[in-house]
Amino acid sequence: MLVGLSVWGYGYMRQGFFPDMVYDQLYMEYKLPEGTNSTRVKADLEEIRRYLKSRPEIRSVAASIGGTPARYNLVRSIATPSLSYGELIIDFESPEALERNIDDIQQTLSDRYPDAYVKLKRYNLMFKKYPIEVQFTGPDPAVLHRLADSARCIMERTPEVCLITTDWEPRIPVLNIDYDQSAARRMGLSRQDIAVSMLSAAGGIPVGAFYEGTHKNTIYLKCTEADGKPVDNLENVPVFPMMPNLAGLFDEELLLKLKSGAIDRSELLESVLHTVPLKQVSRGVQVEWEDPVVPRYNGQRAQRVMCSPAPGIETEAARLAVAERIEAIPLPSGYALSWEGEKGASDETMRYLFKNVPLGVVLMIAILILLFGDYRKPAVILCCIPLLGIGVVGAMLLTGKVFTFCAIVGALGLVGMMMKNCIVLMDEIGAQIAAGADPASALVSTWTTIAPGMPSSLPKEKTHRARRARQPKARVARALPPPRPILPAPTWTSPMRPPTFPIPTRRTERWTPPTSPKRTRPRTPPAPLASASPTPCSSTAPASNGKTRRWRWASSWTPTRSCGASRDRISP
């Protein structure tokens, strides 16, 4: 019955993949439509920073424009570099203050900047951008937009989710010029010449820079009207070649006119550096709307609709609230739907985690059969494994914790620990039955086997406190350590030499290998100094190699020159 209750209670457990880290810092992603100038991103981030600094629970705010700061690593997602992207790193006074105010700050910023993507994120090992993501794949971007709009409408009508968006950027206007190749070649103009000429009429060509203090300013070359205003009609934009056309300078008629003075140099330069209106080298200028970036997944165009669970709602519960209706969307031929986010990451992780579980189960059963020599004892041990669900489900429901990936790994480890204990108990029961005890008393007496291990299952702090509570409060005098031995007084042999203690030393006379049949005798050590007393040798003993070793005891300091002994160690 308890196993059945645990199976029923599993559906009420809080499910999750990786929990958020308990930390007093988070980061805010801010993204404007692609093509937006970075100056607006900088101004908006500065405005948001001033608002956040005015809140008492926030300690500091740091800004970054264009991408993710380089000092970040594994516990966060990395944004795609873009001039329309910005980021704020927000430090709170405590993790509790962060949890209390994150939803309020998110709602305030979303209402204040409706045309921007604003997302507050906590540090998490989850490598997906959003916890809930549904992905449509197919060849036609228009069909993908229609399917994504259908899923987005379903999410917007569901109160369990919030912050709904897609991974495709909004469409941007693109200037499309129909290039007339034959007319442009007659004028000596290429596609690159037309592109550079359009850049000079729009934003300007950067040609240099100058510094105003420490601030760098760029110099642009722009093409304007005679009164300094921008060109109002794009078809009248003057198109000029990057390299002057010098072919006309070698015309004989032109050279005669220049020699006779019929034309001057200014007219010659004007004929060489002439410009042509854009409408003479193109068939028309149109403005079209295109997707700036088209994501692909496994070589196919893909579009994801993403959202986050509402405050107080688990990720899996929020996904299940929209999953049935989204999966009911009819898909054309050649299109597919898949779940990404935490659902996709969890399924992928579990597939790799449990891929070799069947092989492990077979090996465990084979080892148990070889260990006990029959089938009944391994069957009893395996029947105890479902009982783990009683403790796991009961503990998760009582504590209210989220059943995450770490809890799954812990449950797998608990299976191994339980099998180990069952093997020990089964072996003890078998030993007592073999000794003559009846099965019932042998089963009861195994309590003596598991009782000593119960204190180790308790937290060490509680066990220590219980042990201290049982001890008397009276102070117990501790025994002092034994006194240290008194060293003998040092002996001074010279006013310029340090004192020495009686240290046993050993010296082996140096010898050279024979070079002829006649054996050489060891060298006699040099005579001691006059100021030092000679050190007598107490005894001589034959060494293992047939040579003579002389042992001496240095009672006072002896020069190294005479005896070759070290005062602080024994040297051969």
Secondary structure as a PSIPRED ss2 file (coil, helix, strand):
# PSIPRED VFORMAT (PSIPRED V4.0)

   1 M C   1.000  0.000  0.000
   2 L H   0.000  1.000  0.000
   3 V H   0.000  1.000  0.000
   4 G H   0.000  1.000  0.000
   5 L H   0.000  1.000  0.000
   6 S H   0.000  1.000  0.000
   7 V H   0.000  1.000  0.000
   8 W H   0.000  1.000  0.000
   9 G H   0.000  1.000  0.000
  10 Y H   0.000  1.000  0.000
  11 G H   0.000  1.000  0.000
  12 Y H   0.000  1.000  0.000
  13 M C   1.000  0.000  0.000
  14 R E   0.000  0.000  1.000
  15 Q E   0.000  0.000  1.000
  16 G C   1.000  0.000  0.000
  17 F C   1.000  0.000  0.000
  18 F C   1.000  0.000  0.000
  19 P C   1.000  0.000  0.000
  20 D C   1.000  0.000  0.000
  21 M C   1.000  0.000  0.000
  22 V C   1.000  0.000  0.000
  23 Y C   1.000  0.000  0.000
  24 D C   1.000  0.000  0.000
  25 Q E   0.000  0.000  1.000
  26 L E   0.000  0.000  1.000
  27 Y E   0.000  0.000  1.000
  28 M E   0.000  0.000  1.000
  29 E E   0.000  0.000  1.000
  30 Y E   0.000  0.000  1.000
  31 K E   0.000  0.000  1.000
  32 L C   1.000  0.000  0.000
  33 P C   1.000  0.000  0.000
  34 E C   1.000  0.000  0.000
  35 G C   1.000  0.000  0.000
  36 T C   1.000  0.000  0.000
  37 N C   1.000  0.000  0.000
  38 S H   0.000  1.000  0.000
  39 T H   0.000  1.000  0.000
  40 R H   0.000  1.000  0.000
  41 V H   0.000  1.000  0.000
  42 K H   0.000  1.000  0.000
  43 A H   0.000  1.000  0.000
  44 D H   0.000  1.000  0.000
  45 L H   0.000  1.000  0.000
  46 E H   0.000  1.000  0.000
  47 E H   0.000  1.000  0.000
  48 I H   0.000  1.000  0.000
  49 R H   0.000  1.000  0.000
  50 R H   0.000  1.000  0.000
  51 Y H   0.000  1.000  0.000
  52 L H   0.000  1.000  0.000
  53 K H   0.000  1.000  0.000
  54 S C   1.000  0.000  0.000
  55 R C   1.000  0.000  0.000
  56 P C   1.000  0.000  0.000
  57 E C   1.000  0.000  0.000
  58 I E   0.000  0.000  1.000
  59 R E   0.000  0.000  1.000
  60 S E   0.000  0.000  1.000
  61 V E   0.000  0.000  1.000
  62 A E   0.000  0.000  1.000
  63 A E   0.000  0.000  1.000
  64 S E   0.000  0.000  1.000
  65 I E   0.000  0.000  1.000
  66 G C   1.000  0.000  0.000
  67 G C   1.000  0.000  0.000
  68 T C   1.000  0.000  0.000
  69 P C   1.000  0.000  0.000
  70 A C   1.000  0.000  0.000
  71 R C   1.000  0.000  0.000
  72 Y C   1.000  0.000  0.000
  73 N C   1.000  0.000  0.000
  74 L C   1.000  0.000  0.000
  75 V C   1.000  0.000  0.000
  76 R C   1.000  0.000  0.000
  77 S C   1.000  0.000  0.000
  78 I C   1.000  0.000  0.000
  79 A C   1.000  0.000  0.000
  80 T C   1.000  0.000  0.000
  81 P C   1.000  0.000  0.000
  82 S C   1.000  0.000  0.000
  83 L C   1.000  0.000  0.000
  84 S C   1.000  0.000  0.000
  85 Y E   0.000  0.000  1.000
  86 G E   0.000  0.000  1.000
  87 E E   0.000  0.000  1.000
  88 L E   0.000  0.000  1.000
  89 I E   0.000  0.000  1.000
  90 I E   0.000  0.000  1.000
  91 D E   0.000  0.000  1.000
  92 F E   0.000  0.000  1.000
  93 E C   1.000  0.000  0.000
  94 S C   1.000  0.000  0.000
  95 P H   0.000  1.000  0.000
  96 E H   0.000  1.000  0.000
  97 A H   0.000  1.000  0.000
  98 L H   0.000  1.000  0.000
  99 E H   0.000  1.000  0.000
 100 R H   0.000  1.000  0.000
 101 N H   0.000  1.000  0.000
 102 I H   0.000  1.000  0.000
 103 D H   0.000  1.000  0.000
 104 D H   0.000  1.000  0.000
 105 I H   0.000  1.000  0.000
 106 Q H   0.000  1.000  0.000
 107 Q H   0.000  1.000  0.000
 108 T H   0.000  1.000  0.000
 109 L H   0.000  1.000  0.000
 110 S H   0.000  1.000  0.000
 111 D H   0.000  1.000  0.000
 112 R H   0.000  1.000  0.000
 113 Y C   1.000  0.000  0.000
 114 P C   1.000  0.000  0.000
 115 D C   1.000  0.000  0.000
 116 A C   1.000  0.000  0.000
 117 Y E   0.000  0.000  1.000
 118 V E   0.000  0.000  1.000
 119 K E   0.000  0.000  1.000
 120 L E   0.000  0.000  1.000
 121 K E   0.000  0.000  1.000
 122 R E   0.000  0.000  1.000
 123 Y C   1.000  0.000  0.000
 124 N C   1.000  0.000  0.000
 125 L C   1.000  0.000  0.000
 126 M C   1.000  0.000  0.000
 127 F C   1.000  0.000  0.000
 128 K C   1.000  0.000  0.000
 129 K C   1.000  0.000  0.000
 130 Y C   1.000  0.000  0.000
 131 P C   1.000  0.000  0.000
 132 I E   0.000  0.000  1.000
 133 E E   0.000  0.000  1.000
 134 V E   0.000  0.000  1.000
 135 Q E   0.000  0.000  1.000
 136 F E   0.000  0.000  1.000
 137 T E   0.000  0.000  1.000
 138 G E   0.000  0.000  1.000
 139 P C   1.000  0.000  0.000
 140 D C   1.000  0.000  0.000
 141 P H   0.000  1.000  0.000
 142 A H   0.000  1.000  0.000
 143 V H   0.000  1.000  0.000
 144 L H   0.000  1.000  0.000
 145 H H   0.000  1.000  0.000
 146 R H   0.000  1.000  0.000
 147 L H   0.000  1.000  0.000
 148 A H   0.000  1.000  0.000
 149 D H   0.000  1.000  0.000
 150 S H   0.000  1.000  0.000
 151 A H   0.000  1.000  0.000
 152 R H   0.000  1.000  0.000
 153 C H   0.000  1.000  0.000
 154 I H   0.000  1.000  0.000
 155 M H   0.000  1.000  0.000
 156 E H   0.000  1.000  0.000
 157 R C   1.000  0.000  0.000
 158 T C   1.000  0.000  0.000
 159 P C   1.000  0.000  0.000
 160 E C   1.000  0.000  0.000
 161 V E   0.000  0.000  1.000
 162 C E   0.000  0.000  1.000
 163 L E   0.000  0.000  1.000
 164 I E   0.000  0.000  1.000
 165 T E   0.000  0.000  1.000
 166 T E   0.000  0.000  1.000
 167 D C   1.000  0.000  0.000
 168 W C   1.000  0.000  0.000
 169 E C   1.000  0.000  0.000
 170 P C   1.000  0.000  0.000
 171 R C   1.000  0.000  0.000
 172 I E   0.000  0.000  1.000
 173 P E   0.000  0.000  1.000
 174 V E   0.000  0.000  1.000
 175 L E   0.000  0.000  1.000
 176 N E   0.000  0.000  1.000
 177 I E   0.000  0.000  1.000
 178 D E   0.000  0.000  1.000
 179 Y E   0.000  0.000  1.000
 180 D C   1.000  0.000  0.000
 181 Q H   0.000  1.000  0.000
 182 S H   0.000  1.000  0.000
 183 A H   0.000  1.000  0.000
 184 A H   0.000  1.000  0.000
 185 R H   0.000  1.000  0.000
 186 R H   0.000  1.000  0.000
 187 M C   1.000  0.000  0.000
 188 G C   1.000  0.000  0.000
 189 L C   1.000  0.000  0.000
 190 S C   1.000  0.000  0.000
 191 R H   0.000  1.000  0.000
 192 Q H   0.000  1.000  0.000
 193 D H   0.000  1.000  0.000
 194 I H   0.000  1.000  0.000
 195 A H   0.000  1.000  0.000
 196 V H   0.000  1.000  0.000
 197 S H   0.000  1.000  0.000
 198 M H   0.000  1.000  0.000
 199 L H   0.000  1.000  0.000
 200 S H   0.000  1.000  0.000
 201 A H   0.000  1.000  0.000
 202 A C   1.000  0.000  0.000
 203 G C   1.000  0.000  0.000
 204 G C   1.000  0.000  0.000
 205 I E   0.000  0.000  1.000
 206 P E   0.000  0.000  1.000
 207 V E   0.000  0.000  1.000
 208 G E   0.000  0.000  1.000
 209 A E   0.000  0.000  1.000
 210 F E   0.000  0.000  1.000
 211 Y E   0.000  0.000  1.000
 212 E E   0.000  0.000  1.000
 213 G C   1.000  0.000  0.000
 214 T C   1.000  0.000  0.000
 215 H E   0.000  0.000  1.000
 216 K E   0.000  0.000  1.000
 217 N E   0.000  0.000  1.000
 218 T E   0.000  0.000  1.000
 219 I E   0.000  0.000  1.000
 220 Y E   0.000  0.000  1.000
 221 L E   0.000  0.000  1.000
 222 K C   1.000  0.000  0.000
 223 C C   1.000  0.000  0.000
 224 T E   0.000  0.000  1.000
 225 E C   1.000  0.000  0.000
 226 A C   1.000  0.000  0.000
 227 D C   1.000  0.000  0.000
 228 G C   1.000  0.000  0.000
 229 K C   1.000  0.000  0.000
 230 P E   0.000  0.000  1.000
 231 V C   1.000  0.000  0.000
 232 D C   1.000  0.000  0.000
 233 N C   1.000  0.000  0.000
 234 L H   0.000  1.000  0.000
 235 E H   0.000  1.000  0.000
 236 N H   0.000  1.000  0.000
 237 V C   1.000  0.000  0.000
 238 P E   0.000  0.000  1.000
 239 V E   0.000  0.000  1.000
 240 F C   1.000  0.000  0.000
 241 P C   1.000  0.000  0.000
 242 M C   1.000  0.000  0.000
 243 M C   1.000  0.000  0.000
 244 P C   1.000  0.000  0.000
 245 N C   1.000  0.000  0.000
 246 L C   1.000  0.000  0.000
 247 A H   0.000  1.000  0.000
 248 G H   0.000  1.000  0.000
 249 L H   0.000  1.000  0.000
 250 F H   0.000  1.000  0.000
 251 D C   1.000  0.000  0.000
 252 E H   0.000  1.000  0.000
 253 E H   0.000  1.000  0.000
 254 L H   0.000  1.000  0.000
 255 L H   0.000  1.000  0.000
 256 L H   0.000  1.000  0.000
 257 K H   0.000  1.000  0.000
 258 L H   0.000  1.000  0.000
 259 K H   0.000  1.000  0.000
 260 S H   0.000  1.000  0.000
 261 G C   1.000  0.000  0.000
 262 A C   1.000  0.000  0.000
 263 I C   1.000  0.000  0.000
 264 D C   1.000  0.000  0.000
 265 R H   0.000  1.000  0.000
 266 S H   0.000  1.000  0.000
 267 E H   0.000  1.000  0.000
 268 L H   0.000  1.000  0.000
 269 L H   0.000  1.000  0.000
 270 E H   0.000  1.000  0.000
 271 S H   0.000  1.000  0.000
 272 V H   0.000  1.000  0.000
 273 L C   1.000  0.000  0.000
 274 H C   1.000  0.000  0.000
 275 T C   1.000  0.000  0.000
 276 V E   0.000  0.000  1.000
 277 P E   0.000  0.000  1.000
 278 L H   0.000  1.000  0.000
 279 K H   0.000  1.000  0.000
 280 Q H   0.000  1.000  0.000
 281 V C   1.000  0.000  0.000
 282 S E   0.000  0.000  1.000
 283 R E   0.000  0.000  1.000
 284 G E   0.000  0.000  1.000
 285 V E   0.000  0.000  1.000
 286 Q E   0.000  0.000  1.000
 287 V E   0.000  0.000  1.000
 288 E E   0.000  0.000  1.000
 289 W E   0.000  0.000  1.000
 290 E E   0.000  0.000  1.000
 291 D C   1.000  0.000  0.000
 292 P C   1.000  0.000  0.000
 293 V C   1.000  0.000  0.000
 294 V C   1.000  0.000  0.000
 295 P C   1.000  0.000  0.000
 296 R E   0.000  0.000  1.000
 297 Y E   0.000  0.000  1.000
 298 N C   1.000  0.000  0.000
 299 G C   1.000  0.000  0.000
 300 Q E   0.000  0.000  1.000
 301 R E   0.000  0.000  1.000
 302 A E   0.000  0.000  1.000
 303 Q E   0.000  0.000  1.000
 304 R E   0.000  0.000  1.000
 305 V E   0.000  0.000  1.000
 306 M E   0.000  0.000  1.000
 307 C E   0.000  0.000  1.000
 308 S E   0.000  0.000  1.000
 309 P E   0.000  0.000  1.000
 310 A C   1.000  0.000  0.000
 311 P C   1.000  0.000  0.000
 312 G C   1.000  0.000  0.000
 313 I C   1.000  0.000  0.000
 314 E C   1.000  0.000  0.000
 315 T H   0.000  1.000  0.000
 316 E H   0.000  1.000  0.000
 317 A H   0.000  1.000  0.000
 318 A H   0.000  1.000  0.000
 319 R H   0.000  1.000  0.000
 320 L H   0.000  1.000  0.000
 321 A H   0.000  1.000  0.000
 322 V H   0.000  1.000  0.000
 323 A H   0.000  1.000  0.000
 324 E H   0.000  1.000  0.000
 325 R H   0.000  1.000  0.000
 326 I H   0.000  1.000  0.000
 327 E H   0.000  1.000  0.000
 328 A C   1.000  0.000  0.000
 329 I C   1.000  0.000  0.000
 330 P C   1.000  0.000  0.000
 331 L C   1.000  0.000  0.000
 332 P C   1.000  0.000  0.000
 333 S C   1.000  0.000  0.000
 334 G C   1.000  0.000  0.000
 335 Y C   1.000  0.000  0.000
 336 A E   0.000  0.000  1.000
 337 L E   0.000  0.000  1.000
 338 S E   0.000  0.000  1.000
 339 W E   0.000  0.000  1.000
 340 E E   0.000  0.000  1.000
 341 G H   0.000  1.000  0.000
 342 E H   0.000  1.000  0.000
 343 K H   0.000  1.000  0.000
 344 G H   0.000  1.000  0.000
 345 A H   0.000  1.000  0.000
 346 S H   0.000  1.000  0.000
 347 D H   0.000  1.000  0.000
 348 E H   0.000  1.000  0.000
 349 T H   0.000  1.000  0.000
 350 M H   0.000  1.000  0.000
 351 R H   0.000  1.000  0.000
 352 Y H   0.000  1.000  0.000
 353 L H   0.000  1.000  0.000
 354 F C   1.000  0.000  0.000
 355 K C   1.000  0.000  0.000
 356 N C   1.000  0.000  0.000
 357 V H   0.000  1.000  0.000
 358 P H   0.000  1.000  0.000
 359 L H   0.000  1.000  0.000
 360 G H   0.000  1.000  0.000
 361 V H   0.000  1.000  0.000
 362 V H   0.000  1.000  0.000
 363 L H   0.000  1.000  0.000
 364 M H   0.000  1.000  0.000
 365 I H   0.000  1.000  0.000
 366 A H   0.000  1.000  0.000
 367 I H   0.000  1.000  0.000
 368 L H   0.000  1.000  0.000
 369 I H   0.000  1.000  0.000
 370 L H   0.000  1.000  0.000
 371 L H   0.000  1.000  0.000
 372 F H   0.000  1.000  0.000
 373 G C   1.000  0.000  0.000
 374 D C   1.000  0.000  0.000
 375 Y C   1.000  0.000  0.000
 376 R H   0.000  1.000  0.000
 377 K H   0.000  1.000  0.000
 378 P H   0.000  1.000  0.000
 379 A H   0.000  1.000  0.000
 380 V H   0.000  1.000  0.000
 381 I H   0.000  1.000  0.000
 382 L H   0.000  1.000  0.000
 383 C H   0.000  1.000  0.000
 384 C C   1.000  0.000  0.000
 385 I H   0.000  1.000  0.000
 386 P H   0.000  1.000  0.000
 387 L H   0.000  1.000  0.000
 388 L H   0.000  1.000  0.000
 389 G H   0.000  1.000  0.000
 390 I H   0.000  1.000  0.000
 391 G H   0.000  1.000  0.000
 392 V H   0.000  1.000  0.000
 393 V H   0.000  1.000  0.000
 394 G H   0.000  1.000  0.000
 395 A H   0.000  1.000  0.000
 396 M H   0.000  1.000  0.000
 397 L H   0.000  1.000  0.000
 398 L H   0.000  1.000  0.000
 399 T H   0.000  1.000  0.000
 400 G C   1.000  0.000  0.000
 401 K C   1.000  0.000  0.000
 402 V E   0.000  0.000  1.000
 403 F E   0.000  0.000  1.000
 404 T C   1.000  0.000  0.000
 405 F H   0.000  1.000  0.000
 406 C H   0.000  1.000  0.000
 407 A H   0.000  1.000  0.000
 408 I H   0.000  1.000  0.000
 409 V H   0.000  1.000  0.000
 410 G H   0.000  1.000  0.000
 411 A H   0.000  1.000  0.000
 412 L H   0.000  1.000  0.000
 413 G H   0.000  1.000  0.000
 414 L H   0.000  1.000  0.000
 415 V H   0.000  1.000  0.000
 416 G H   0.000  1.000  0.000
 417 M H   0.000  1.000  0.000
 418 M H   0.000  1.000  0.000
 419 M H   0.000  1.000  0.000
 420 K H   0.000  1.000  0.000
 421 N H   0.000  1.000  0.000
 422 C H   0.000  1.000  0.000
 423 I H   0.000  1.000  0.000
 424 V H   0.000  1.000  0.000
 425 L H   0.000  1.000  0.000
 426 M H   0.000  1.000  0.000
 427 D H   0.000  1.000  0.000
 428 E H   0.000  1.000  0.000
 429 I H   0.000  1.000  0.000
 430 G H   0.000  1.000  0.000
 431 A H   0.000  1.000  0.000
 432 Q H   0.000  1.000  0.000
 433 I H   0.000  1.000  0.000
 434 A H   0.000  1.000  0.000
 435 A C   1.000  0.000  0.000
 436 G C   1.000  0.000  0.000
 437 A C   1.000  0.000  0.000
 438 D C   1.000  0.000  0.000
 439 P H   0.000  1.000  0.000
 440 A H   0.000  1.000  0.000
 441 S H   0.000  1.000  0.000
 442 A H   0.000  1.000  0.000
 443 L H   0.000  1.000  0.000
 444 V H   0.000  1.000  0.000
 445 S H   0.000  1.000  0.000
 446 T C   1.000  0.000  0.000
 447 W H   0.000  1.000  0.000
 448 T H   0.000  1.000  0.000
 449 T H   0.000  1.000  0.000
 450 I H   0.000  1.000  0.000
 451 A H   0.000  1.000  0.000
 452 P H   0.000  1.000  0.000
 453 G H   0.000  1.000  0.000
 454 M H   0.000  1.000  0.000
 455 P H   0.000  1.000  0.000
 456 S H   0.000  1.000  0.000
 457 S H   0.000  1.000  0.000
 458 L C   1.000  0.000  0.000
 459 P C   1.000  0.000  0.000
 460 K H   0.000  1.000  0.000
 461 E H   0.000  1.000  0.000
 462 K H   0.000  1.000  0.000
 463 T H   0.000  1.000  0.000
 464 H H   0.000  1.000  0.000
 465 R H   0.000  1.000  0.000
 466 A H   0.000  1.000  0.000
 467 R H   0.000  1.000  0.000
 468 R H   0.000  1.000  0.000
 469 A H   0.000  1.000  0.000
 470 R H   0.000  1.000  0.000
 471 Q C   1.000  0.000  0.000
 472 P C   1.000  0.000  0.000
 473 K C   1.000  0.000  0.000
 474 A C   1.000  0.000  0.000
 475 R C   1.000  0.000  0.000
 476 V C   1.000  0.000  0.000
 477 A C   1.000  0.000  0.000
 478 R C   1.000  0.000  0.000
 479 A C   1.000  0.000  0.000
 480 L C   1.000  0.000  0.000
 481 P C   1.000  0.000  0.000
 482 P C   1.000  0.000  0.000
 483 P C   1.000  0.000  0.000
 484 R C   1.000  0.000  0.000
 485 P C   1.000  0.000  0.000
 486 I C   1.000  0.000  0.000
 487 L C   1.000  0.000  0.000
 488 P C   1.000  0.000  0.000
 489 A C   1.000  0.000  0.000
 490 P C   1.000  0.000  0.000
 491 T E   0.000  0.000  1.000
 492 W C   1.000  0.000  0.000
 493 T C   1.000  0.000  0.000
 494 S C   1.000  0.000  0.000
 495 P C   1.000  0.000  0.000
 496 M C   1.000  0.000  0.000
 497 R C   1.000  0.000  0.000
 498 P C   1.000  0.000  0.000
 499 P C   1.000  0.000  0.000
 500 T E   0.000  0.000  1.000
 501 F C   1.000  0.000  0.000
 502 P C   1.000  0.000  0.000
 503 I E   0.000  0.000  1.000
 504 P E   0.000  0.000  1.000
 505 T E   0.000  0.000  1.000
 506 R E   0.000  0.000  1.000
 507 R E   0.000  0.000  1.000
 508 T C   1.000  0.000  0.000
 509 E C   1.000  0.000  0.000
 510 R C   1.000  0.000  0.000
 511 W C   1.000  0.000  0.000
 512 T C   1.000  0.000  0.000
 513 P C   1.000  0.000  0.000
 514 P C   1.000  0.000  0.000
 515 T C   1.000  0.000  0.000
 516 S C   1.000  0.000  0.000
 517 P C   1.000  0.000  0.000
 518 K C   1.000  0.000  0.000
 519 R C   1.000  0.000  0.000
 520 T C   1.000  0.000  0.000
 521 R C   1.000  0.000  0.000
 522 P C   1.000  0.000  0.000
 523 R C   1.000  0.000  0.000
 524 T C   1.000  0.000  0.000
 525 P C   1.000  0.000  0.000
 526 P C   1.000  0.000  0.000
 527 A C   1.000  0.000  0.000
 528 P C   1.000  0.000  0.000
 529 L C   1.000  0.000  0.000
 530 A C   1.000  0.000  0.000
 531 S C   1.000  0.000  0.000
 532 A C   1.000  0.000  0.000
 533 S C   1.000  0.000  0.000
 534 P C   1.000  0.000  0.000
 535 T C   1.000  0.000  0.000
 536 P C   1.000  0.000  0.000
 537 C E   0.000  0.000  1.000
 538 S E   0.000  0.000  1.000
 539 S E   0.000  0.000  1.000
 540 T E   0.000  0.000  1.000
 541 A E   0.000  0.000  1.000
 542 P E   0.000  0.000  1.000
 543 A C   1.000  0.000  0.000
 544 S C   1.000  0.000  0.000
 545 N C   1.000  0.000  0.000
 546 G C   1.000  0.000  0.000
 547 K C   1.000  0.000  0.000
 548 T E   0.000  0.000  1.000
 549 R E   0.000  0.000  1.000
 550 R E   0.000  0.000  1.000
 551 W E   0.000  0.000  1.000
 552 R E   0.000  0.000  1.000
 553 W E   0.000  0.000  1.000
 554 A E   0.000  0.000  1.000
 555 S C   1.000  0.000  0.000
 556 S C   1.000  0.000  0.000
 557 W C   1.000  0.000  0.000
 558 T C   1.000  0.000  0.000
 559 P C   1.000  0.000  0.000
 560 T H   0.000  1.000  0.000
 561 R H   0.000  1.000  0.000
 562 S H   0.000  1.000  0.000
 563 C H   0.000  1.000  0.000
 564 G C   1.000  0.000  0.000
 565 A C   1.000  0.000  0.000
 566 S C   1.000  0.000  0.000
 567 R C   1.000  0.000  0.000
 568 D C   1.000  0.000  0.000
 569 R C   1.000  0.000  0.000
 570 I C   1.000  0.000  0.000
 571 S C   1.000  0.000  0.000
 572 P C   1.000  0.000  0.000
